[in-house]
Amino acid sequence: MSETSETSSKTTSAGEENKTELSSADILSILKLLPHRYPFLLVDRLKDIKEDQSCIGIKNVTINEPFFQGHFPTFPIMPGVLLIEGMAQTAGALCVHHMGEGKTPPIVYFMAIDRAKFRRPVVPGDTVEFHVEKKRHRGRVWRFYCEAKVDGKLVAEAEVSAMITQAEVEEFQARQR
């Protein structure tokens, strides 16, 4: 996997240094983590990956995005549902990344969206950062709090839930043979 690692240091209130290993994933790594492909892959890069706890997904928004042809031709705005999808893809990539490399990466199914709010439009030329933070993980179900930001300003937020499945993937692939 094409990744880089960096160490972040934080000093605790007792004066002890707590080092956290952060990693990142380029587009080739993301293609191994997620089944999505153009035009539906909405994450170009991952950065600040902290175990299964959090990461930031990056989406560079260009005028060439296919959805801008109809949303809206005279004032192109990235659809809010695609911001939510970008958050969910970032969260899914974090889940699969944490599980490590395997023969067939599991598929992460989107289960729920809660408390979604849209604050500002996202337009061509913006770089969206999808900040995801794990709230809970029980068995195959994960829950994340997500924020989409442009230039540090909140443009959307939501809580998303997802379920990881491997059995269905293996069953589907067996039927395809």
Buried (B, 14 or more C-beta within 10 A) or exposed (E): EEEEEEEEEEEEEEEEEEEEEBBBBBEEBBEBBBBBEEEEBBBBBBBBBBBBEBBBBBBEBEEEBEBBEEBEEEEBBBBBEBBBBBBBBBBBBBBBBBBEEEEEBBBBBBEEBEEBEBEBEBBBEBEBBBBBBBEEBEEBBBBBBBBBBBEEEBBBBBBBBBBBBBEEBEEEEEEEE
